[in-house]
């Protein structure tokens, strides 16, 4: 799984033109993964959410107390984590200073 992390404040300042250009780049990346057989699924995540611990709900809206937010995920088919890293390095998030986290989904 590739978790996409972006600067939430910077994203909220993007113009509609910039948002559409960003979406286009992500769609091209996904199409490329589809052609190679690596794409399984993925979606952007809504900025509204809840951060919960055992005793409390610490945030009941966008996570503005954190500069970086998980803004989406992509499930990819890879034989090794290193192959998944190669795939993740092509993510458009890097052009805007974002980051990704690559994590294997546990099999049990």
Secondary structure, 3 states (H helix, E strand, C coil): CEEEEEEHHHHHCCCHHHHHHHHHHHHHHHHHHHHHCCEEEEEECCCCCCEECCCCEEECCCCCCCCEEEEEEEEECCCCHHHHHHHHCCCHHHHHCCEEEECCCCCC
